[in-house]
Amino acid sequence: MNYKGLSRAFTLSALFAAMLPAMQANAAAFQVAEHSAAGVGRAFAGEAATAEDASTIARNVAGMAFLDGPTFTGTVSYIKPNIEIENTTPTPTGLTDPNYPYGDYKGKVQKDVAPAAVVPVFYYVTPVNDKVSVGFAGYTNFGFSTEYDTESGMTLPAKKSDIMTYNLNASVAYKLQDNLSIGFGLNAVYLEAALSNVALVAPDTFRTALDMEGDDWSYNWSAGVLWQPLEHTRLGFSYTSEVDATLEGKNKSQVYNGTVVANVNPLGLNFNTNGSADLTLPSIAELSILQQLNDQLSVHASYQKIGWSSLEKLTIKLDGVPAAAHPEEIFEYKDVSRWSVGATYKYSEDWTFRTGYAYDNSPVSDEHRSFRIPDGDREWFSVGASYTIDSNQKLDAGYAYLTGKESEIHYTSSTGIKVDGKIKKSNAHILSLQYNYKF
């Protein structure tokens, strides 16, 4: 078999793009939306205008000024993705065919590409006086994890890709008048990432090409305004800024270990070194409305704009490796929109029910869809309920079913080696539980 060119076939970029953790992306690309169980129940429609509990910190900090008294909100979401990808690399016609040798794995199906995950978040808001409220929170906006078995034949473009982000937030809101507030928040953002690639270096022989971990602390800010022009109408706008980070860590490699091996590492590159990559996570803008129709029924709607064009390409700088050999991956993401509508029905003093629908547009084009981030447009179908225990305590639950369409993935290495795939299944179940306490 001819394995020439493997030395330039692997990219590190998705180390910092195809995101990890105990968190799992379920909005477009690797955005995480699970900020509250009440929000899950209505597909996060009207979030920037609702301000019903302390989770308003994550979607519109101005909403803190509309809460009555000190409030704690804690939420745990369980996310179970179901993603299956089939290797569709054409069967090679000979040793010089670019589908060789990975076409030998045509028809292999990788199940459970993204693992189940748990997303814990918390929020606390307290008024300082009748005008000022402050809040503290821990939550996430981005995260993803994918992994492929070596038997799938899809580990050249991706083996394992993880990233976790977690925000520690401090915010303040000011009530300009009884029906109008503004807010501002600062986030300390921790990012942690890991990536591995496994290469086929001989018949049925796989070796680690890249195995890297990196992390960084960064920051961003959020701001918002909440206006109630009429007794039963609220309008909210919020903006969360980009996150600029430089992830630093160490890479391990069995393939690129400094030893010259013909057709595998002909230049004797040594990737067992430290590395870094600059990453800019996108901004998020949201416009929402809440309209109470009567004493029992309210309707909600939101429009989000996510600035994914910040992710154009990633270059990995490896210490001691010539700049020309630094891996680079082109993403060419575009800014996208998310639309959501929902309703809340107050059945009784104790019980409230919710439902919602959302449509997430993917920032990735068919040309640039990757095995690391097998993304596509998706729809949300949500239901939820709340139970008021007493004047201080309330429980919320939300369930959402997400579904995406079949899509194709086409990967070509810098030396022309091809790996193709088809997303056969792309759906997810989200179950969220939430506890609220008013002091």
C-alpha positions in Angstrom: 0.0 0.0 0.0 1.1 3.6 -0.7 0.8 5.9 2.3 2.7 8.7 0.9 1.7 12.2 2.0 0.3 11.3 5.4 2.7 13.9 6.9 0.5 16.7 5.6 -2.8 14.9 5.8 -3.8 15.8 9.3 -5.1 19.1 10.8 -5.2 20.2 14.4 -7.7 23.0 13.9 -10.7 21.2 15.1 -9.0 20.8 18.5 -10.4 24.2 19.2 -13.5 24.0 17.0 -15.2 20.7 17.5 -16.3 21.3 21.0 -16.1 19.0 24.2 -17.3 18.4 27.6 -19.9 17.4 30.1 -21.6 19.8 27.7 -23.0 19.0 24.3 -23.9 21.4 21.5 -27.5 21.4 20.4 -27.9 24.8 18.8 -26.2 25.5 15.5 -22.6 24.5 15.1 -21.4 24.1 18.8 -23.5 26.6 20.5 -25.1 25.4 23.8 -28.6 26.8 24.6 -29.6 24.8 27.7 -29.7 27.7 30.2 -32.9 26.8 31.9 -35.6 24.1 32.1 -38.4 26.7 31.6 -36.6 27.9 28.5 -36.2 24.3 27.1 -40.0 23.9 27.5 -40.8 26.7 25.0 -37.7 26.2 22.8 -36.2 29.3 24.3 -38.7 31.6 22.7 -39.0 35.1 24.2 -36.0 34.5 26.5 -34.6 38.1 26.4 -38.1 39.4 27.3 -39.4 36.9 29.9 -37.3 37.4 33.1 -39.3 34.8 35.1 -36.3 33.6 37.2 -32.6 34.2 37.8 -31.6 32.4 34.6 -32.3 35.8 32.8 -28.6 36.4 33.5 -27.7 34.1 30.6 -30.1 35.7 28.1 -30.7 39.3 29.2 -29.0 40.8 32.2 -31.5 43.7 32.2 -34.2 41.2 33.3 -32.7 41.0 36.8 -34.3 44.4 37.7 -37.8 42.9 37.1 -37.4 40.0 39.6 -39.0 40.3 43.0 -36.5 39.8 45.7 -33.4 37.6 46.0 -33.7 34.6 43.7 -31.7 31.4 43.2 -32.1 29.2 40.1 -30.3 25.9 39.5 -30.8 23.7 36.4 -29.4 20.3 35.2 -30.0 19.2 31.6 -29.4 15.7 30.2 -28.7 15.7 26.5 -28.8 12.4 24.5 -27.7 13.0 20.9 -28.2 10.3 18.2 -25.8 10.9 15.4 -24.9 8.1 12.9 -22.4 8.6 10.0 -21.8 6.1 7.2 -18.4 5.9 5.5 -19.2 6.5 1.8 -15.7 6.7 0.5 -15.8 5.1 -3.0 -14.0 1.8 -3.3 -10.5 2.5 -4.7 -9.7 1.4 -8.2 -5.9 1.1 -7.6 -3.0 2.2 -5.6 -3.0 5.7 -7.1 -6.7 6.3 -6.5 -7.2 9.2 -4.0 -9.8 7.0 -2.2 -7.0 4.5 -1.4 -6.7 3.2 1.3 -9.7 4.6 3.1 -12.2 3.4 0.5 -11.6 -0.1 1.9 -13.9 1.0 4.7 -16.9 1.9 2.6 -20.2 1.1 4.3 -18.9 1.2 7.8 -21.3 3.1 10.1 -20.2 5.0 13.2 -23.0 5.2 15.8 -23.1 7.5 18.8 -20.7 10.0 17.2 -21.6 12.4 20.0 -21.9 11.1 23.5 -24.6 11.9 26.1 -23.9 14.8 28.4 -25.0 16.6 31.5 -25.1 20.4 31.6 -25.3 22.0 35.1 -25.9 25.7 35.5 -26.7 28.1 38.4 -27.8 31.7 38.9 -28.3 34.1 41.9 -29.9 37.6 41.7 -30.5 40.0 44.5 -31.7 43.6 44.6 -29.4 46.2 46.2 -32.2 48.8 46.3 -35.4 49.6 44.4 -33.3 50.6 41.3 -30.2 48.3 41.3 -29.9 44.5 41.2 -26.8 42.3 41.0 -26.3 38.8 39.9 -23.8 35.9 39.8 -23.9 32.8 37.6 -22.1 29.8 36.1 -23.2 28.5 32.7 -21.9 27.7 29.2 -22.6 29.0 25.7 -20.4 26.6 23.7 -19.4 23.0 23.9 -19.1 19.8 21.8 -17.7 16.3 21.7 -17.4 13.7 18.9 -15.4 10.5 18.5 -14.9 7.8 15.8 -13.7 4.2 16.1 -10.7 3.3 14.1 -12.8 0.6 12.4 -15.0 3.3 10.9 -12.2 4.4 8.5 -13.0 8.0 9.3 -10.2 8.8 11.8 -7.9 10.5 9.2 -10.0 13.7 9.3 -11.2 13.1 13.0 -10.7 10.7 15.8 -11.8 12.5 19.0 -12.7 16.2 19.3 -13.7 17.9 22.6 -14.0 21.4 23.9 -15.6 22.8 27.0 -16.3 26.4 27.8 -17.7 27.7 31.1 -18.7 31.2 32.1 -18.4 32.7 35.6 -20.6 35.8 35.4 -21.1 38.9 37.5 -23.8 41.3 36.4 -25.6 44.5 37.4 -29.0 45.8 36.2 -30.5 49.3 36.7 -34.2 50.3 36.5 -34.4 53.6 34.6 -38.1 53.7 35.3 -40.8 51.2 36.4 -41.1 49.7 32.9 -37.6 50.0 31.6 -34.2 48.5 32.7 -30.7 48.1 31.4 -28.0 45.7 32.4 -24.3 44.9 31.9 -22.3 41.7 32.8 -18.8 40.5 32.7 -17.8 36.8 32.1 -14.6 35.0 33.0 -14.6 32.2 30.4 -12.6 29.0 30.9 -11.9 27.0 27.7 -10.5 23.5 27.7 -10.0 21.3 24.6 -8.6 18.0 23.5 -8.0 16.5 20.0 -6.7 13.2 18.7 -6.2 11.9 15.1 -5.4 8.3 14.3 -3.7 7.4 11.0 -3.6 4.2 9.0 0.1 3.7 8.4 0.1 0.1 7.2 -2.6 -2.5 6.4 -4.9 -2.6 9.5 -2.3 -0.7 11.5 -3.3 2.6 13.1 -1.0 5.0 14.9 -1.7 8.2 16.8 -0.9 11.2 14.6 -2.1 13.9 17.0 -3.1 13.8 20.6 -3.3 17.3 22.1 -4.9 19.1 25.0 -5.0 22.9 25.6 -6.8 25.4 27.7 -7.1 29.2 28.4 -8.9 31.8 30.5 -10.5 34.6 28.6 -13.4 37.1 29.1 -16.3 38.7 27.3 -19.2 40.9 28.2 -23.0 41.1 27.8 -25.5 43.9 27.8 -29.3 44.2 27.5 -32.4 46.3 27.7 -35.9 45.2 28.8 -38.9 47.4 28.1 -42.5 46.9 29.1 -44.4 49.5 27.0 -47.8 48.1 27.9 -49.0 46.2 31.0 -49.0 42.9 29.2 -46.2 43.4 26.6 -42.5 43.1 27.1 -39.7 43.7 24.6 -36.1 42.6 25.2 -32.8 43.0 23.4 -29.5 41.5 24.5 -26.0 41.2 23.1 -23.1 39.0 24.2 -19.7 39.8 22.8 -17.1 37.5 21.1 -14.6 35.6 23.1 -11.0 35.8 22.0 -8.7 33.1 23.3 -5.3 31.5 22.7 -5.4 27.9 23.7 -2.0 26.4 24.7 -1.1 22.9 25.4 1.1 19.9 24.5 0.8 17.4 21.6 1.8 13.8 21.4 2.4 11.8 18.2 3.5 8.3 17.3 3.6 9.1 13.6 5.5 12.5 13.8 8.1 11.6 16.4 11.2 13.1 14.7 12.1 9.9 12.9 12.3 9.9 9.1 10.0 7.2 7.7 9.5 7.1 4.0 6.0 7.7 2.9 4.9 8.3 6.5 7.1 11.0 7.9 9.6 11.7 5.2 10.6 15.1 6.6 11.2 13.7 10.1 8.8 16.2 11.7 8.4 16.1 15.5 5.0 17.0 16.7 5.8 15.9 20.3 5.9 19.6 21.4 3.9 22.5 22.7 1.4 24.2 20.5 -1.2 27.0 20.5 -4.1 28.2 18.4 -6.1 31.5 18.4 -9.8 31.0 18.6 -12.7 33.6 18.4 -16.1 32.4 19.6 -19.0 34.2 18.1 -21.1 37.1 19.4 -24.8 36.5 20.1 -27.6 39.1 19.6 -31.2 38.4 20.6 -34.5 40.3 20.1 -37.5 38.9 22.0 -41.2 39.7 22.7 -43.6 38.4 25.4 -47.3 39.1 25.0 -49.8 38.1 27.7 -53.1 37.5 25.9 -55.2 37.0 29.1 -54.8 35.9 32.7 -53.8 32.4 31.6 -52.1 32.5 28.1 -48.9 34.2 27.0 -47.1 33.9 23.7 -43.3 34.3 23.1 -41.0 34.8 20.1 -37.3 35.4 19.6 -34.8 36.1 16.9 -31.1 35.4 17.4 -28.2 36.4 15.2 -25.0 34.4 15.9 -21.8 35.8 14.5 -20.2 32.6 13.3 -18.2 34.4 10.6 -15.6 35.0 13.3 -14.6 31.4 12.7 -13.0 31.5 9.2 -9.9 29.3 9.7 -7.6 28.0 12.4 -3.9 27.7 12.3 -2.1 25.6 14.8 1.4 26.7 15.8 3.7 23.9 17.0 6.9 24.8 18.7 10.0 23.8 16.6 7.9 22.9 13.6 8.4 25.0 10.4 5.6 27.5 9.8 4.9 25.9 6.4 4.1 22.7 8.2 1.7 24.2 10.7 -1.7 22.6 10.2 -4.5 24.9 9.0 -8.2 24.2 8.4 -10.6 26.4 6.6 -14.1 26.7 8.1 -15.6 29.7 6.3 -18.6 29.8 8.7 -21.2 32.4 8.1 -23.4 34.4 10.4 -26.8 32.7 11.0 -30.2 33.2 12.5 -32.3 31.2 15.0 -36.1 31.7 15.1 -38.4 30.5 17.9 -42.0 30.8 19.0 -43.7 29.5 22.1 -46.6 29.7 24.5 -47.1 29.5 28.3 -50.5 28.5 29.8 -51.2 29.0 33.5 -53.6 26.1 34.2 -53.9 26.8 37.9 -52.2 28.6 40.8 -49.9 25.5 41.1 -49.4 24.3 37.5 -48.1 26.1 34.4 -47.5 24.4 31.0 -45.3 25.4 28.0 -44.6 24.5 24.4 -42.4 25.8 21.7 -40.8 25.4 18.2 -37.5 26.7 16.9 -35.5 26.5 13.7 -31.7 26.7 13.9 -29.8 27.6 10.7 -26.3 26.0 10.5 -23.3 28.3 9.8 -21.5 25.6 7.7 -21.8 25.1 4.0 -22.0 21.8 2.3 -18.5 22.4 1.0 -17.0 22.9 4.5 -19.0 20.5 6.6 -16.5 18.4 8.6 -16.4 15.0 10.4 -15.4 16.9 13.6 -18.5 19.1 13.5 -21.1 17.1 11.5 -23.6 20.1 11.6 -26.7 21.0 9.7 -30.0 22.9 10.1 -32.2 21.5 12.8 -35.7 21.9 14.3 -36.8 22.0 18.0 -40.1 20.6 19.3 -40.5 21.4 23.0 -42.9 20.9 26.0 -42.6 21.8 29.6 -44.3 22.4 32.9 -43.9 24.2 36.3 -45.2 23.3 39.7 -45.3 25.9 42.5 -44.5 24.2 45.8 -45.2 27.3 47.9 -44.6 31.1 47.8 -40.8 30.6 47.8 -40.2 27.4 45.8 -41.0 26.3 42.2 -39.9 23.3 40.1 -39.6 23.5 36.3 -39.2 20.7 33.8 -38.6 20.9 30.1 -38.2 18.4 27.2 -37.1 19.0 23.7 -36.7 16.8 20.6 -34.3 18.0 18.0 -34.1 16.7 14.5 -31.8 17.4 11.6 -31.7 16.4 8.0 -29.4 14.0 6.2 -26.2 15.6 4.9 -23.0 14.6 3.2 -19.4 15.2 4.3 -16.4 15.3 2.0 -12.9 15.5 3.2 -9.7 15.8 1.1 -6.3 16.1 2.7 -3.6 18.4 1.5 -2.1 15.4 -0.4 -5.4 14.5 -2.1 -6.4 11.6 0.2 -10.2 11.4 0.3 -12.7 10.3 3.0 -16.4 10.7 2.4 -19.4 10.3 4.8 -23.1 10.6 5.0 -25.0 11.8 8.1 -27.7 9.1 8.4 -29.2 10.2 11.7 -29.1 13.5 13.5 -31.4 14.0 16.4 -31.3 14.6 20.1 -33.4 14.4 23.3 -33.0 17.1 26.0 -34.5 16.7 29.5 -34.0 19.6 31.9 -35.0 20.0 35.6 -34.9 23.2 37.5 -35.3 24.4 41.1 -36.1 28.0 42.0 -36.1 29.6 45.4 -37.2 33.2 46.3 -35.7 34.4 49.6 
